[in-house]
Amino acid sequence: MDSAASIDYEAVKRQTFGLSFTDQASDPRVATSILAGQLELKPHPAWTLPSELSWYEDPFDKSNWRAQLQTLRWLDPVRRVAATGDGAALDFWVRTARSWHDSNPANVSTSNYAWAPMVTGVRTLALTFASPIVPKSEVEWLTESIWEHGEWLADLRHIGYANLALSQHQALYIVGSAFHHTEWTDLARERLTSLFEASYDEQGVNVDGALGNHATNYLSWQSAFQRLRAEGANLPPSASRLELAVTELAHASRPDGTIERIGDTSNVSLHRIDSPEMTYLRSRGAAGDIPEELSKVYPAGFAFGRSGWGAYERDFDKETYYAISFGRGDRIHGHQDGGSITLHSNRHPWIVDAGKYTHAADPMTDYCRSRLGHNVIHVEGRTYNKHGIVELVNHRLADDLDDFAFLDLGYEGVELRRRIIYCRGGDFILVIDDVRSSEEVKVTQRWHLDANTTPNPIRNGFQLDRDGATATILWSGTPSELSVVAGETEPLDGWIATDRMEKIPASVLKASKSAAQLQFITLVGVPQSGSFTVDEVAFQDGTMHVAVTSGRGEFHLRITDESSFVSLGRQRPELQFLSREERLKMAMASVARLKMDSIQCPCVEPTFTPSHWAELRKWVWESEDVRQARLAALEQTLHMLKAAEDTSPDRGLRAAILDLAGVDIGPDLGVDAALLGINREPMISWPSARPVTSATSKLPTGTIRGVEELRIPEAGKAVFTAMVGGVLLPFLVGRGEGDVLSVRFHGAINRNKTTLPVFQGSGVDARGGGNFMIFQDPTLDLDKDMILSWYLGEGNTNLYEVMADYIRSVQSQVGATTVMLMGASGGGFAALQVASYLPESVALVFAPQTDIHAYLPQSRNEALQAAFGSNEIPNPNVLNRTSVVERYSNLAQPPRILYVQNVQDLHHVENHQRPFAAMLADSHPRHEDRVRFVEVQWGPGHVALTLERFDEHHATAMKMLNA
């Protein structure tokens, strides 16, 4: 030791932090127990300390316990209590630490783990952090011990690997800082930089094969960089990768807020990681920033996807979520799980991983890490290459489908190809396993279920029952031998690890076949409601067609080796195997064959816009030969579609083509929603053509060009579409009894499972027998992928004012004296906007947005781009349409409003309710008799509105109407 060396206690104090070295509420209790002779090193039981430790103790024959003992980290609660002035605690710490020092000289001690790499790094922190509080009589030996640890850590021969080395390098930096020994601090910084760049790729993904360690390693590296900053040192440029790690952790988290159990991962939460995305996850969408993407692929070997982030009419923890592992099979803390998928939905884990049992040698450890512990193909009688690589050959992420193709050569002489397709709208996964071998092999496809899930045999598969919820797994193609195993011991099969050294029986579904070449076609359905069935699986010229019914939707998948796409609704059998490119070419040829050359569109534009559509539509409607005019317009718009890239927004091009084709000539031309890639029906009933009848409402559609043409039937319901500028406004009207007209507006729409037009709440309104009106947002036509657009309309057309005119007309025709406008979330925004043009109405709104600019950036920008062609507001006059706050600040008097807000939806409270209330207080100080706020507790986040909650507050709103 350098004779001049002394410890800078201020530097030590700057460095005294870290996961196990900060004050805890439990410190007094833990320290009291240790001083009383009871030591508990979790997850092991408590153990009675001897009067003098020999440092060879091993009461449970566990390496983990021996390592923890040697770290001295368990002494830190005693150190923290001693720092408050507790003399007994200080005496115990000094006596115990001195005992370790005297018994374990470096390079001489034979105590197991005494000088193991990670153990030494942690113990260095424990000794150093106590140096400011020890009595002067103890300074010499402690200083020598800390210096000795620094020398050992600096020695290249002692460096561990991965996170073991991270502990060492941090400790070396701390000791170097404490002694102002720049040789050590420079060496530590150099080693930290090299290790970090080897540990994190440019996407911010840690090299560890266990997702749980991605969370702990993130915190460790955060601490490491904080230590550099504490001493004024610059971080390496590559340190920015750590910021990306938070995004990966967000995608790796399940809807219940825990990390998915891939690799050696136990039950790991993210409560200690602080970022806007983590705040969003922990609050279930109530606060923080929503991650930008629904799906994410990391070349390091992970893919994640989900139905949503709980922002749009589906509770956060009810969203569907999947995780896939691929890549190297020999990653540190990794498993032989290449190509394995897990699946969660509707608050239930349906397909799971066997998990982490222990690092120690054990048959259950072998089971969890082997192919048998995962949802993969197992070739019986063959050994899997643990160093093999499962290659992600191709993938495509889209709003409707996520599609992955994997190649696995881990079994000698056998080629495994796995295709995984997640259909977001249908909430199901399709797994296609192709096996090719030079000789006959017996192959088993395995699916691990949660221990609380019961599989019940049904035709071609199983219904999975869990806590009153169900999922379905079905096989198609050549029959498989289906079986279930749970809790078997010889050999070990049908288990999952629940915690360290704890396991419970759980069902494994097995589908087995024997051949040299074979295929499994497996579908797992987890719809929010309703059943899941496979209606057809067919093949033609290398193309697979799969038809399923999931919930209330019928989904058709067309799959080739290179591509896949999905459409909603019934398909014409002769078209289901054709690509969209082939179908578009056929449709254009059919139009050219039927159209008269003498009919040409007078409206010629290089690109399609809503204003162009308004002009074109008017020309068609007023033409002498409407059918030929439609064909001419179709010729033009189909060429526009062919020339355009398949991107959103298309400003309404696809919807226009579908409306031009209609229900009379569209089927003959092959022009339908499947060709156009939209979930929508034709909505214009053209003059002299067969009227459109909505398949969803079962009602004919009357198309009108203005409010003066609106004539509602004397009884029952009717569907109308009104031409408003460059959009088409659909609405449903019901004539009933009473003097109230109820008007509804919807919020976000799941475009992957919903066919437009949609009239949400029609069943609720019809049950009372009253008068009602339901609007569908026509702005959705401007972007086939947009789910929320606040009824913005397009251009300079104020759709809120137009809808108010239609409401007045219906009110007059049904003889209603009052109007109630209703909506939740984005529908609440529309209700408030329309109410500003109907001053005698009452608006019943639930957690509405009040300023589009304060909402989620992705949704806001999509809607503005679709409506106005730009993310920016084109002129100040439009600001009133995008902000209820701005609109109401200019009113002479607000309408009557019942504003229901879930107080645990922090985003809407802080960004929408409070600014609206502040505006009322400023612009309308006497608003209390017209605007009433009702605060409720419905749970964290933007939770969905249930019928029971609606009914409760609807009654209150009715009283406001009658007041």
N, C-alpha and C positions, 0 to 999 in steps of 0.2 A: 504494500500500500504506500502511496505517495505520502511522505511524512507531513507535507504541508496541506494535505487534503482535509477539508472540512465541509460540512453540509450547509448549504444555503436553505434555511428553513422557510423563507418566503417562496422560493422556487418550489419546495415540497408542497406548500399549502396551495400554490397555483395548480399543482398537478393532482391534488387529492380529490379525485372524482372517478366515476366509473360505476358500472352496474352493481358491483358488490361492495363498493367503498364509499357510499353516500349514506347519510342519516336515514334511518327507517323508523317508523312508529313502533316497530317491534323490538328495537334495540334493547330497551331496559329489560323486557321479559326474557329475551334470548340470553343476554349477558348474565342475568340472575340465575338462569338455569345452568349455564356453563360454570359459573362460580360455585354452584351447588353440586357440581360433579356430574352433570348430565349433558352429554354431547350428542346432538342429532345431526347427522350429515345426510340430508335427504338425497334419494328416496329411502334411505335405510332407517331402521329403528333407532331409538335413543340408546345410548351406551354409557355406562358408568365410567367416568374417568378414574384412572388410578392416581394415587398421590404423586407419583412420578412417572412420566411417560418414558418408555424406552425407545419409542419411535419405530418399533418393529411390530406394533400392535396390528392385528387383522381379525377382529372378532367375528366378521361375517363372511370371511373368505371371498371378499369382493375387491377386485382391483380398483374399482371406482372409489370405494371407501378409503383404501390405502392412499390413493392419489390425493383425495380431498384433505386427508389428515396432514399430508406433507406440505400443502399449499399455505397453511396457516391463515387462509382466508376466513375460516370459521372463527378466528380470533378477532376479526375486525369489529363486530358489534361490541365486544369488550373494550377495544381501543376507543370506539366512539363514545361509550359511556365514560371511560376514563378521562376523555377530553373535557367532560363537563365538570371535573373535579372529584370524581369518585376514586378515592385512594385505593380501596380494595380491588377495584377493577384494574387500576394501573399496576398494582403489585402482581396480580395474576398474569397480566399480559407480559410484563417484564420477565417474570419467573419462567413462564412457558416458552417464550421466544428465546430466552437465554439457554434453556434446556435444549431446544432444537439446535441452536448454534453450536453449543459445546459437543453435541452428540453426532453432528453430521458435517464434518469438514469436507470441503470440495475435493473431488477426485479420490477420496478415501472412504467416505461413508458407504456402507453396504445396505442401508435401509432402502427397501423397495420404493421407488419413485422419488426418493429424496432429491435427486438432481435430474429428474426427467425434464425435458424441454419446457413444456407448457407449465408444469408445476413450478419450476424455478422462476419463470416469468411472473406468475401470479404471486408467489411468495416474496419476490423482490418488492412488489407494490405494498404488500402487507407490512414488511419491515420498514420500508422507506417512509410510508405515511405515518408511522408511529414516532419517527425520530424527533419531531418538534415537542413531544410531550414527555419523553422519558427523563428521569432524574439525571443530573450531571454525572452522578456516579456510574451510570449505565451507558453513557454516550460512547466511550471508547470501543467496547466490544461491538455495539450496534453499528457504529461507523465502519469498523473493520469488516463486519459481516456484509453490510451493504456494498462496500467496495469489492469484496470477494465475489459477490453475486454479479457485479458489473464486469469483472474480469472474465468470469465464466460465460456470461452472455455474449461478450465480444468475441470469444473464441469461435472461429468458423466451424470447428468440429462439433459444436454442440447445437447447431441450428436444427430445429425441427422442420415440419412442413406445414403449409397452408395456415390455418388459424392457430396452430400450435406455435409457429414461428411469429405470428402477429403478436402474441402475448410476450414473447421474448424481446422483439424489437421495441415495443412500447416501453417495456421495463428498462431496456438499455438506454433509451432516450431520457427517461425519468431520472435514472441514476446519473447519467451524464449531465443533465440540467442541474441536479442537486449539487454535484461537485464542480460545476463549471468546467467539465472535462470535454472540450470540443471534439477531441478525437472520437469519443463515444457518441456524442450527439450527431456528428456528421456521418459516422458509420451507420447509426440507427436510421437516420433520414434516408440514406442511400438504400439500405435494406428494405425499409418501408415502401419506398417508391417501386423498387423491383418487385416486391411481393404483391403490391396492389395491382400493378399492371399485369401480373401473371394471374391474379385472382379475379379480375373483373374485365369483361370484354367491353367493346365500345357501345354496346346496348345497355350496359350497367348490370349484366347478369353475372352472378358469382359462379366460380368454377365448381362449387360443391354440388353434389348430386342430390342432396336433401334440401327441399325447399325451406324447411324450418330453419336450417342453418343460414339461409340467405337473410333471414330476419336478424338472427343473433350476430352474424358477421357484419351486417350493415351497422348495427349499433357499435360493434367493436371498432370498425374503421372510422365511424363518426367520432368516437372517443380519441382514436389515434391522431386524426387530423386536428381535433380540438387541442390536443397536447402540443402539437407543433405551433398552432396559432397562439397558445398561451405564452410561448417563449418568443413570439415575434418572428417565427420562421415562416417562409413562404411554402405553400402547398405545391406539389408537382402539378403541371398542367392536366395530367390525366385524372386528377382528383374530381373533375367535373362528372366523371362516370358515376360517382356515388349518387349524384342527384337523380340519375336515370334509374337507379336501383329501386327507388320508392315506387316508380310506375310499375316495375316488374312485380313488386310485392303486392301492389293493388290488384293486378291481374291474377296473381297466385292465390288470392284470398277467396274463400267460399262465401256464399251469401250469409252464412252465420258469423262472418268476421274473422274466422281462423284460417291459417295457412293450409292449403291442401296437402294431404299426407302422401307426398312423393319422396322416395328415398327414405333415409333414416330420419323421418319426421314424426315427432309426437304431436300432441295437441298444443299448437303454438298460436298465440294471439299476437296482435300488432299494437297493443295498447301503449307500448313505450316509444313507438316511432311517431314523430311529430312532423306532419306536413299537411297541406290543404287536402290532398287526396286521402290521406289516412283519416283526417277529420271527417271527411265525407263517408268513408267506410264505417268508422266507429259510430257515427250518428245515424247511420242507415239513410243517408241522403238528406238529413236535416240541415247540415252545415258543411262548409268546406267546398272543394272544387271537384266536380264530377270528372272521372277519367274520360279522355276524349274518345277512346276506341272501345268497341264491344269485344273485339277479338284481337289477340296478339300472338305472333309467332316469334320465338327466340331461337336462332340457330344453335345456341348453346345446348338445346335439347328440350325445350318446353313450348307447349301451345296451350292457350287458354281462350275460352269464349263464354259468353253468357247472353241471355235474352235481353237483358237491360241492367241498368244501375238503380232501379227503383225510383226513377224520376218521372215516369209516365204511367200513371193509372195502375201500376202493379207494385205491391209492397216490395221493398228492397230484399227482404229475406225469402220472398216467394219466387224470385227470379230463377231461371234455369242456368246451370253453370256446368261446364266440363273442363277437364284438364287432361292433357296428353303428354307423356314422356317419350323421348326418342334420343337418338345419338349414342354416345359411348356407354357401354355397359359396365365399365370399370371406373366410373367417376368416383371420387372420394365420397363416402357415405351414400353412394348410389346403389340401385338395385338392378336386377336383370328385368327391367320393366319397359324395354323399348316397344313402342306401339300401344302401350296400355292406356286406357281411358277411364276416368272416373266421372260420375254424373250425379248432380244434385238438383232438386227442383221442388218447389212448393213446400219449402222448409224441411225437406227430407233428403237424406243421403241414400240414393238408390243403388248406384254402382260404386264400390269403394276399393281401396287398397288395403292389403293386409297390415300395413303400418310398420312401425318400429318396435321391436321387442327389447333388445339390448345390444350393446356392442360386443359383449362377451360371447364366447363359443356356446352354442345351445342349439338343439334341433329346431326350436321355434325361430331362432334368428336365421338359421339356414332357410327355413320355409319362407319367411317374410322377404328375404333377399332374392330368392330364386324365382324362376318363371312361375312356379306353382302359386306364389303369393300375389299374382297380378292377373289382370284381365287381358290375357294374351292367348296365342296358340301354343300348345305344348305338344311336342312330338314324342310319343312314348318310346322308351328304349334308346333314346339318343341324348347325348350330353350337349348342353348348350355352351357355346364359347363365351365365357364371362368377359372376354376382351372384345367381343363383337360390337359392331356398330349398326344400329337401325337407322337407315338413311331416310330423311324426308325428301322424297323424289320430287314432289310437286305439291303446291297448295294454292288455294284461292279463298280469300276472305271477302264476303259481300254482306249486304244488309239482310239478304234472305237466306243464304247458304254459306257455311264454312266447309271447305272440302280439302282433305289431306290424303296423300298417297305415300305409303312407306314401303321400303324394301328391307327385308331381314334375312341375312344369310348366316345366322348364328348356329343353325344346325347343319352339320356337314352333309353335303349332298342334297339338301332340301332348300328350296327357295320359297320364302313366305312373302306374299304381297298383301298389304292391308290397306283398304280404302275406308276412311271415316268421313261421313257427311253429316253435318248437323243442320237440320232444317229449323230455322229460328221461328218461323210462323207456326209450324206444326208441333214444336216442342218435342222433336224426336231425333234420334241418331240412327243412321244406317251404317252398318259395318259389313264390309265385303272382304272376306279372307280367301285368297287363292293360294293353294299349296301345290307345288310342283316338286316331284322327287323322281330319281332314276329307278326307284323300286317302291313297292307298296309299303306304306307307313300307316300307323294308327295315330290319328291326330285328334286332339281334344281342344275345343274352344272353351275357355273358363271365364266365369263372371262371379266376382265376389259381391255378396250382399251384406248390408249392415246387419248386426246381430238382432236388431229389433224388426227385421223384415222377414215376412213369411211368404215363401213361394207356393202358390197353389196351381197345380197343373190345369191347363186349358188346351184346346186344340192348337197344336203346333207351337206350344210355348208355355209360359207361366204368367199368371197374374201375381203381382207383388203387392202384398198388403202390409201397411205399416201405420199404426196409430190412426186408423180411419181413412187413410189416403191409399191410393192405388197407383201402380205403374204397370206396364205390360212389356214383356220381352217375347218376341216371336221369331221363328225361323222360317225361311222360305227356301224353295229349290228342292233338291234331292233330300229325302228325309235324313235327319240325324238321330242318333241314339241319345235321348235326353235323360239326364239323371241329376240328382241332388246329393251332395255330401256335406255333412256338418259334424264337427267334433270328433273326427276319426283320429286314432293315435298310431295305427300300424297299417300303412304309413301315415304320417301326420298330414291331415288335410281338413279343410273346413274350419279355419280359425282366423281371428283377427286379434292383433295386439291392441289393447286399450290404454296401456301405460307401460312404464318400464317394468319388465319382468311380469307383466300381467296379460293374460289372454283369455278370450271367451269363444265358445263355439259360434260359428256363423255359417250360413248356407253358401255353398259354391254351386252354381249351376254349370253343368257340363254338357256340351254337345259334341258327340264323337262320331268320326267316320274313318274308314280305312280304304285307301286307294293310293295309286301313284300320283294322280292328279285329282284334286277335289276342290270344292268351294263351299263356304258358309255364307249365307245371306241372313243377317241378323238385324232386327229393328227393335229399338227400345223407345217406347212412347211414354211421355210424362206430361200430358196436357193438363191445363189448369182445371178443367172440368170435362165431363163426358168420357167416352170410351176411346180406345185406340184399336184400329183393325187394319190389316193389310188386305187391300181389295184385289190387287193384281201385281204380279212381277212377271214381266215378259221380256224377250230378247229378239232382236232383229238386226242382222248385219253389224254386229259389234256394238249395238246400242241397247242399253237396258232401260226399261220403263217401269217405274214403281208407282203404284197408286195406293195411298193410304187415307183413311179417315181418322182425323185426330181432333177430338172435341167436336165442334160443329163444322169443321172445315174439311174439304176434300183436297188433298195435295197430290200433285203429279210431278215426279222427278224424271228427267231425261238425263241419262248418264252415259258418257263415252269415256274412253281412256284419257282424253285430254280435257273434258269439260263436264259441267253439270249445270242444270238450271231447274227451277221449280216454278210451277204455276198453280193457281188456286181455282177450284171449280172443275166442272166436267170438261173432258177432252174428247175431241172426235178421234176415234180409233185410228183412222187412216193418216192422221197428222202427228200422232204422239211420238213417232220415231224420227221425225224430221227435225233438223236444226232450225233455228230461227232464220239463219241466212237463207236456207233452202226455202223456207216458207215465205219469206219476204219476196224472193225472186218469183215464186209461183203467183203470189198475190198481185205483184206488179204486172205480170203477164196477163193475168185474168182481167185486170182493170183495163189494160190496153186493148184487149180483145173486145170488151163490151162497150167501151166509150166511143161515141161518135167523134170523128175528127173535127167536125164543125164546132164543137163545144170546147171552148178554151177559157180558162180562168182569167178574168181581168186583173186580179190582184196577184201581182208577181213580186215576191220579196226574196232576197238571198237567204235570209234566215227566218225562222218561225218566231213570232212574238204574239202575245195576247191581242195586241191591237190588229195585227194581221189576221188573226183568227176571227175577230169581231167583224172585220170587213168581208172576209171570205164567207163566213157563216151567213151574213146578211144577203150576199149575192146568191148563195145557194137557195136560201129560203124564198127569195122573191123571183127566182127563175121560173120561166114557163114550164120547162121540163126539169123538175127538181131532181129526178133520178139521174139524168145525164149530168146535171150540174154537180151532184155528189160524186159521180165517177170522175169528173174532171178535177174536182178538188182533191179527191183521193189520189189521183195520179200525181198531182203536185206534192202533196204532203208525204206520200210514200217515198218519193225521190228525196225529199228533205230528210226523211228518217234514214234512208240508206246512206246519205252523205254525212249525216251527223254521227259523232261518236256516241257510244252507249253510255252516256253519263247523265247525271242529274245536276241542275234542273234542265228540263227540256222546254220549259215555259208553256207547257200544255199541249205539245205536239202529239204525243201518243193518245191523250184523251180526245183530241180533235179527230184523229184518224178513226178511233173507235166509234165516235158519234156520227161521223160521216158514213161509216159502213153500216151502222144500225143493226137491227135484227132481221131485216129483209134481204139486203144484198151482201152483208158481211159474211154469213155462213157460206154462200156460194163462192165468194172470193177467197175464203180462208183467212179473213181478217178478223181476229178476235183478240181477247185479252192475253192469251198465251203467246201469240205472235209478238205482241207489243211489250210483254213483260210487265204488265200492270194488273192489279187486282181491282177490276172495275167493270161495270156493265155499260152498254150504250145508254145514254140518257136523253137523247133528243128524239122526239116523235115528229118526224118531218111531214110537211104537207103531202097528202096523197099517198102516204106510206103506212105500212102496218104500224100501229102504235107500239111503243116500247112498253113492256111489262117487267117490272123489277122482280128478279128472282128472290130477292130478300124480303120485300114487303108483299109480293104477290098482287101488286096493284098496277094498273096502267098508268103511264106517265103522261101528263099533259104539259106540253112545252109552250111557254108564253114569252112575249117580247117586252112586256111591261106590266106594271101593276094594274093598269086599266083593263087588261085582258083576263085578270084573275076572276074566275067564277068557281066557287067551291060547291060541292054537291049538297043537296038538301039533307042528306043523312050519311053517316059512315065516314070513311077515310078516303083521301086522295093524295097522290104524289104529283108534284109539279117540279119542273125545271124552268127557271127564269133566266133569260139572256141578260146579263149585266156586264156591259163592257166586253172584255175579252175572256170572261169566265161564265160558267153556267151554275146558277144557284139552285141546288135541290132542296126541297122542303116537303114535309108530310103534314097534312092538315086533317084534324079529326073534329067533326061537328058533334057536339053532345048537349048535355043539359047544363044549366047554371049560367051565371053572369060573369064568370071568370074565364079568361083565355090564358092558358099556361103555355109558355114558350120555352123551349130548351135549346141549349147550345152545348156541343161536346168539347172535350179537351183533346188530349193526345189520342191518336188512333194507331193501333198496331197494323201497319200496312201489309205485313207479311201474312196475317191471318184474317184480314177484314176486306170484304169486297164492297166497293162503293157502288151506289149510294148507301150510306148507313144512317139510321135514325135511332140514336141511342135514347132509351127511356120510353119508347112508344108503348111498351107493355105496361109500364108503370102509370103513364098518363091515361091510357085507355081503361084501366081497371076502375077508375072513379066515375067513368061515364061523362066526364066534362069535356069542354072544348080545349083542344091543344094544337100546338104547332111546333114542329121540330126542324131545325135547320142543320144541313150538313155544310161544312166549310168547303166552298168551291176552290179555295186557294190550293188545296191539296192536289188538284189536277196539274198544277204548274211544276211539280217535282214528284216523281213517282215514289221516291224514297222518304219524303218528308212526312213526319208524323204529327207535327203541331205547327199551325200557322195562324192561329188567332183570328180567323176570318178577315185577314188583311185585304183580300181581294187583289186587284192589280192596278198599277198606275195611279191615275188621279181619281178613280172611282171609289167613293166612300161607301163601302159595303154596309157599314153599320146604319147609315142613314137610309140606304135602300131597303134593308131588312125592316127598319122601323116603318117604312111606307107599306110594306106587305103586311106587317102585323096590324096596322091600322085598318087595312082593307078587310082582313079576316075578322078582326074585332067587330067591324061594322056589319059584316055579313052574318056572323053568328049571334049578334045582338049582345055581346059581352060589354059590361060596364067598366071592367077593370082588367089589367094585364099583369101577369106575374112572369118575370123573366128569370130563368134558372140556369146555373152552370157551375161546374167545379173546375178549378185550375185554369187552363186556357179557355174553357167554356165560361168560367166566371168572368174572365176578362171581357169576352164578347158580350155577356149579359150586362155588365156595367157600361160598356160603350153604347149599346143599343138603348139602355135605360136613359142615357143622357139626352136622347131624342124623343123619349116618351116620358115626360115629366110626371105624369100621374100614375105611372107604373110602379110596381114593387120588384126589386131585384133580390133574389135569394142566391147568394154566392158562397161557395165553399173553397177556402184557401186559394183565392184567385191570384193570378199575376196582376199587378197594376201598372207595370212598366216593362215592356218587352226588353228594353235595354238593360234591365237589372236581372234578366233571367239567364239561363245557361247559354254561354256564348255559341255553342254549336247549333242549338235550336234557333236562337235568335238570328244568327247569320244565315242559316238555311232559309228561314221564312222571309227575311228581307231580300235576299238574293232572288228568291222565286217571285216575290210580289213586285219588286221594283228594279230588278236586274242589277242590284248593288247592295253591299252590306251597309252602305251609308244611306241616311235619309235624303231623298232627292231634293226636298224643299221644306221650308218651315211649316207649310200647311199640312204636311203628312205627319208631323210630330204628334198632333192630336190623335191620330189613328194608332200610334204605337205606344201611347202613354195615357192611361186613364187619369193619372195624377195631373198631367198637363191639361187634358180635356176638361176635367171637373174644376180646375182652378179658374176656368173662364166662364163657368156657368153662373147664372144669376142665383140659382138654388139647386141643390142636388136632389135627385129623385129619392124615394124611400128605399132603403137598403137594409137587408139583414145579412151581415157579413160574419160568417162562421169561420173561425180560424183555429186549427190545431196548434197549440202553443209549443208542441215539441217539434214542429216543422220550422226549425230556426231560420232557414233560408227565406221562407215566405213571410215569417214574422218580421225579420229585420229588413228585408229588401222590398217588401210589397205592402204589408199591412201598416207598418209604422210610417213610411213615407206618405201613404194615402191618408192616414189619420192626421199626420202633421199638416198636410195640405188642407184638410177640412178645417182644422183648428185655425189656420191662418186665413183661408179664403172664405170660409163659411162658419164663423164662430158660433152661430146658433143652429148648428146641424144636428144636435142631439135628438131632437124630436123627429128627425127624418132618417138618420143613420144609426143603426145599432150594431155594436160589435159583440159577438158571443165567442168567448174563448173556451175551447174544449181540450181534453186530453185523450188523444187517440193513439198515442205511441210515437216513437221516433220517426221522423222523415215525412215525406209527402205521401201519406197513406191513402189508399183508395177509399172512395165514398161508398158506404154500404147502403142498402135499402132502408135498414132500420135507422141509421143516422139521418138519412134524407127525410124520412117520415117525421121524425121528431122535430126537426127545424122547419119543415114545410108547414106544420100546424101553426108554429109561431108566425111565420110569414103571412099566413092566411089571416091571422088576427090583425096584422099590420094593414092588410088590404081593407079590412072591414072597419078599421079605426077612423 
